Every structure is written in C-alpha cells, then in structure tokens.
Amino acid sequence: MSQTSVPGQGANAPTTADATAAAQRAAELRIELARHNRAYYEDDAPLIPDAEYDRLFGELVALENDFPALQRADSPTQRVGGKPVDGFAPVVHRVPMLSLNNGFADEDVEAFDRRVSDGLRDATPANAAGVANAPSDDLFGSSVEYAAELKFDGLAIALRYEQGVLVQAATRGDGTTGEDVTANIRTVKTIPLKLDTEQPPDVLEVRGEVLMFRADFDKLNQAQEAAGEKVFVNPRNAAAGSLRQLDSKITAKRPLSFFAYGVGELVGVSMPETHSALLDWYVTLGIPVNDRREVVKGADGLLKFYRAVGEARASLPYDIDGVVYKVNRRDEQDRLGFVSRAPRFALAHKFPAQEALTTLLDIEVQVGRTGAITPVARLAPVFVGGATVTNATLHNEDEIRRKDVMIGDTVIVRRAGDVIPEVVGSVLDRRPADARAFVMPTECPVCGSAIEKLPDEAIARCTGGLICAAQRKQALLHFAQRRALDVEGLGDKLVEQLVDQQIIRTPADLFKLGVAKLAALDRMADKSASNLVAALEKARHTTLARFIFALGIRHVGEATAKDLARHFGKLDNLIAVCKRDSDLTELLAVPDVGPIVAESINNFFCEDHNVEVIEQLRAAGVTWPESEPAAVAPLPLAGKTFVLTGTLPTLSRDEAKAMLEAQGAKVAGSVSAKTDYLVAGAEAGSKLAKAEALGVPVLDEDAMRAMLAAL
C-alpha cells in the first residue's frame, strides 16, 4: 500500500497514515486527560499518579507540535497559557449580565416573597369569562418555590460554548460590555474546554463565578512572599488579579476555581423548566456547580436556608458574602420580568460585611496564658461582621511588618463569624504624614520581665512564667501536673478560683494552703480539702529533674530536664552557669541541648524573680536529692534511642523508661530509622510492625533487664 506525504512537509515528513494515527491518539488523550482532570479537581479523587498524568500530557503536547492541525481550542494543552496580550478586547453580552437587588434583614426577604406572590397573581391571565384565573392562595405567598444557593465572593464570568466547545469567556464589566479573558479562563482547570455530551447545544452561555479557595489563597501568598512579590489582601482580590493578567502563563500558575449559577444565551435545545433543573443539567455536562443549594418554599424556607449557611460560613473552604434566591420555575421568572437593571424574580440576601475600613489608633500588646506576646490593634469603632469592633489582632511583629501596617493608617478589618477580628492590611494611598511604626516592647507590660524572641520563632514571649499574672493559671497547672510535682486534686476549676480570688500568686503559695481556706471554696469540702493538703505535702519531696520540668521553662520537656539534672547535679550549679554563661557554652555541653533551648534556659534563670520563686519553694519545704555533676565519661546507653510499646509483664511504661534513662538512653515515642531498640510487651501494635520492617532489634522485658544488668 503506497503512502503519500503530507503536503508542504518534505520527503521526510509524516505520512497521511501517521497523521491519521496521531489524530486518533490525540483524541484518546484528550478524553483521558479530561477524565483525570475531573477526578482530580472536581471529585478530589485522583485516579493516577501525577507523574503518569504528566507523561500523558507530554505525549499530547508532542503530537500537537508534530501535527499543528491537531491543535484545538478544547485541548487540555490550552490550559498552560499562551503569549502575552497588549490588552483585553471588549465583548458585548448578547444577554445583559444584570445585577441583583439586595436584602439585608428578615423583613427584606419577607417583602421579596410578598412581591413575588403578588406579581405572579397579578400576571395570571384572565379566563374567557373575564374572571381572573388566579391560582389559589395556597400556591403563592408562603408556597412559592425558590432555588436557594450561595453568593460567591469572586469575579462574575460568562462562558460561551459553541457546539460544545469553549470559544469565549468574558467578564461582567458594566453588565452590557465586558472584557475578553478567554486565554486566561482556559487555564482554569475546573472549567471544561468541551462539554461532556454527544449532543451539545448550538450555543450555551454559562454564567458563574471565578474564585479562589482559602487554602489555595494561603499557598499563593506564601509563594508570593517567598519570591519577594506583593501578597494579596483576600481571595477575591487574588482571583480578580489573576484573571486580569495580560500573560496567561501567569494565570495558569494561579489556583483558580469556578462555580456556575446561571445561563445567558441558549440556542439549539429547550431551556430547562426550572433553575434547579438547569444546574442539574450543567452537572451532566461536566460544568462545576456548587452542591450547597436547595429548593425551598416561601419566606420561611428562604430564611431557614440563610441561617443554615450563616452557621456553616466560617467552615466553608471559600468566601461567600450572602445567599441568592431565585424563583425556581422558568415560566414564573418570565412572568415576573425585570425592573430597571435587576430581575424581579431574584434577591441577593447579604451577610453583614466581613471587611470594613477604619483608623488604627494605636497598637498595644497582650500577654497570653503561655506568655505569648500578641500585638493588638486599637481601632476607631467600626461595624463589621455583625458587630462593632474596636480591637483586632495583628498576630505578631513579623506580620505587622509584612502587612506594612503603621499607627495612624486607614486599615482593612476583617471579622468572619466568631473568629477574632484581624487587621488584613493598610490602605497605603491614605497613609497620613504622621503615621508611625510599631516598636515591640522589651519588657512584659504585666510583670516587667524581659520579652524574648528566639531564633526561627515568630512569636515573642514573656520570660516571667512563675510570677506573670497573665500566665499564672497555666504555670500552676503545669507545676502541679502528674509528670511534674504530681499534686493530685489540683485541677482547672480549683486553680481558677485560687487565682481569681488572689489566694495564689506563685507556685510557692500552694504550700501555704490549709484545709479551712480550701474547704471554703466552691465545690470543695473538708474531705477533698484534706486530700489536697496531703497531696501537697507529698509533693514537697520530689526529684531535681521533676522540679526543673515543673518550672515551665520554654522548650524544656521531661527528657531535657533529666539531662540538665544529670549534667549539673545541683540546681545551684545550673543557676550559676546561667548567670555567668553569656555565650551558652556550658549549657550547650548538655546532651540534646541546642542553641534555642540553651538560650531559653539562660533567659529563665537570669530573671531574678524566677530565682526568687525557687527560693520561696525551697523555704516552703520543697526538696529533692542532689548529687555531684555527672562524670565526664558518658553513661553506658548514651546515644542510644529506645521505644516502648505494649504492656510489659512486671514494669509500667514509666518504670521501664526510668531504668533506661538512668543508663543514659533516650526514650522516644515513635519508631524510626534512628531507633536502636524496641522494647515490646503484650498487644504490641503498629510500632512492632514498623520496627520489624526497619530491622530494628526487638527486646522483651527480660531481654531489656538482661541488657541493663550487663552494663
């Protein structure tokens, strides 16, 4: 069989047979890639690894490069973006993109329902006898059927499909004329380039919203910041800015999404009888439609939908600013018609604004329960998110710098649901000449202790954990916990009473408590008071490691406390080192103590008030055995990591851990390639399986005891 060269391609050009095979393969790839796009972006259930998708995509790109005639507007390769354009061409909407009337209160919704009911009744044609053929009251008023859906906070777009292929996308513009953003819209992976049907309409203009999910917005801003570029204020600005890029390759890198909510021009098929049926049809065509929508009846149904969405609003993965109600039946929409530039059959029920502008009067700092220093914006009162806001969080000093916020600025304040109001950013065009920068204080405003900010940490903290009133409750609970001084019976409710009634100021005050004082507190009786006094008496006798851990030093856990106790032997040795060890050399000699931990320990013991509380605890009778500093020679199991799992025959987990740590071992909570031994008892589970898979030696209790005895 003879083969003929493709015209104009030369002697070595692909043959007609090659072109036919390429066309068939390209068609197969387009179908396959479209299927995987739907699974990944719409169903969140990818069918193949990313590498396999990339391989298929690369194969289609190569075919289209080798056979330019195969390049099509509905090809997945069009999603990567094309050459930059000089500007956006105007697009006249064949069916105007009108705005909606707004409602803000329940009364507005009830009035809308009455207008719809009256309008439908008045629009009903008279019968032959001249008597109004009005439907009975039970069909109108509270029984009008509406389609209720979300009002997305994004950018309105019209997508024009001809014979099932996306040929044009335009912004809303002024409602009559928008901008051609087709090249950019083709990069939005959730928008089908070809409708999923064998019998597409001649023309279908899909109306909907381009938006950016919050998680995608956060990732984009992180990438922008890492690249030294401007970050976006909110997801809507990010979506709008991404869609209006003159270089569609930039848009292709932005994580945009789309939801359809309406229709413009439709040619070649009958218009669905209801709005809900239209959206259901869209789903069969592969067009994304949000599933949080309902068909309801009357004002009661509308308000119920509004309140349910309002409760769920903060947990939605995208921003909305209200809900939209539309008379569901298409023939009833037509009878109601339009007024001015808005339909009579629809209403946007807006939520209270989540963002507003106000003046930043000052920035103060608050001290949290764990000592975290949080800058707080003092604002000129502004109504936002359904409440008057005068204070808003600024998170930390780095965030203030990143957002370029200065005292005196006009700022954007955001309040979503019950979320703490925050300052999103400043309006630089309105910055006054006397605006001033925020300076983080060096001393805690509550207790006067130094404020520290360790390397690689965004949050600054007060170092006065033992005496700072803001941290008092948290410090006491930590001090009394089981792995610290183990004061049984001292729980949250009791600590709250002791602090709120100013009975306790420091942990040392605990040991001054008597039965009479405790029994007078709420939910305390003589028996429980006596038990707590006995528990405090028992807690006076502890170990140095437990005592160091109980102090609540930042970054000092049980293991580090034991290393410090073992290394220094006496608490005074540790305090003396911190007083003189400005370069942290001696602290860094302790096993597993790095620069951040060493600086935190040093800062704690350099605060005189912390040392004073320790002396008060000693005076109250809190004691522990002390020894000489650990010998230079390492303990036998130093550098070895053990993991415990299951139930041992005669030892508790804590007892086995103490025996291993006494010989210098580190006891970790999970198995990894760095684990030296797993000690397994009865009912050992996944840790045992992982250890066996990694080849980690497994010991039972007898083998562990034998190992320790041989050291």
Stockholm file with secondary structure:
# STOCKHOLM 1.0

chainA/1-711         MSQTSVPGQGANAPTTADATAAAQRAAELRIELARHNRAYYEDDAPLIPDAEYDRLFGELVALENDFPALQRADSPTQRVGGKPVDGFAPVVHRVPMLSLNNGFADEDVEAFDRRVSDGLRDATPANAAGVANAPSDDLFGSSVEYAAELKFDGLAIALRYEQGVLVQAATRGDGTTGEDVTANIRTVKTIPLKLDTEQPPDVLEVRGEVLMFRADFDKLNQAQEAAGEKVFVNPRNAAAGSLRQLDSKITAKRPLSFFAYGVGELVGVSMPETHSALLDWYVTLGIPVNDRREVVKGADGLLKFYRAVGEARASLPYDIDGVVYKVNRRDEQDRLGFVSRAPRFALAHKFPAQEALTTLLDIEVQVGRTGAITPVARLAPVFVGGATVTNATLHNEDEIRRKDVMIGDTVIVRRAGDVIPEVVGSVLDRRPADARAFVMPTECPVCGSAIEKLPDEAIARCTGGLICAAQRKQALLHFAQRRALDVEGLGDKLVEQLVDQQIIRTPADLFKLGVAKLAALDRMADKSASNLVAALEKARHTTLARFIFALGIRHVGEATAKDLARHFGKLDNLIAVCKRDSDLTELLAVPDVGPIVAESINNFFCEDHNVEVIEQLRAAGVTWPESEPAAVAPLPLAGKTFVLTGTLPTLSRDEAKAMLEAQGAKVAGSVSAKTDYLVAGAEAGSKLAKAEALGVPVLDEDAMRAMLAAL
#=GR chainA/1-711 SS CCCCBCTTSCTTSCBHHHHHHHHHHHHHHHHHHHHHHIIIIISSCCSSCHHHHHHHHHHHHHHHHHCGGGCCTTCGGGGGCCCCCSSCCEEECSSCCCCCCEECSHHHHHHHHHHHHHHHHHHSCBCTTSCBCCCCGGGSGGGCEEEEEEEESSEEEEEEEETTEEEEEEECTTSSEEEBCHHHHTTCTTSCSBCSCSSCCSEEEEEEEEECCHHHHHHHHHHHHHTTCCCCSSHHHHHHHHHTCSSHHHHHTSCCEEEEEEEEEEESSCCCSBHHHHHHHHHHHTCCCCSCCEEEEHHHHHHHHHHHHHHHGGGSSSCEEEEEEEESBHHHHHHHCEETTEETTEEEEECCCSEEEEEEEEEEEEECTTCEEEEEEEEEEEEETTEEEEEEECCCHHHHHHHTCCBTCEEEEECCTTSCCEEEEECGGGCCTTCBCCCCCSBCTTTCCBEECCTTCSCEEESCTTTCGGGHHHHHHHHHSTTTTCCTTCCHHHHHHHHHTTSCSSGGGGGGCCHHHHHTSTTCCHHHHHHHHHHHHHHTBCCHHHHHHHTTCTTCCHHHHHHHHHHHSSHHHHHHHHHHCTTCHHHHTSTTCCHHHHHHHHHHHTSHHHHHHHHHHHHTTCBCCCCCCCCSSCCTTTTCEEEEESBCSSCCHHHHHHHHHHTTCEEESSCCTTCCEEEECBTCCHHHHHHHHHTCCEECHHHHHHHHHTC
#=GC SS_cons         CCCCBCTTSCTTSCBHHHHHHHHHHHHHHHHHHHHHHIIIIISSCCSSCHHHHHHHHHHHHHHHHHCGGGCCTTCGGGGGCCCCCSSCCEEECSSCCCCCCEECSHHHHHHHHHHHHHHHHHHSCBCTTSCBCCCCGGGSGGGCEEEEEEEESSEEEEEEEETTEEEEEEECTTSSEEEBCHHHHTTCTTSCSBCSCSSCCSEEEEEEEEECCHHHHHHHHHHHHHTTCCCCSSHHHHHHHHHTCSSHHHHHTSCCEEEEEEEEEEESSCCCSBHHHHHHHHHHHTCCCCSCCEEEEHHHHHHHHHHHHHHHGGGSSSCEEEEEEEESBHHHHHHHCEETTEETTEEEEECCCSEEEEEEEEEEEEECTTCEEEEEEEEEEEEETTEEEEEEECCCHHHHHHHTCCBTCEEEEECCTTSCCEEEEECGGGCCTTCBCCCCCSBCTTTCCBEECCTTCSCEEESCTTTCGGGHHHHHHHHHSTTTTCCTTCCHHHHHHHHHTTSCSSGGGGGGCCHHHHHTSTTCCHHHHHHHHHHHHHHTBCCHHHHHHHTTCTTCCHHHHHHHHHHHSSHHHHHHHHHHCTTCHHHHTSTTCCHHHHHHHHHHHTSHHHHHHHHHHHHTTCBCCCCCCCCSSCCTTTTCEEEEESBCSSCCHHHHHHHHHHTTCEEESSCCTTCCEEEECBTCCHHHHHHHHHTCCEECHHHHHHHHHTC
//
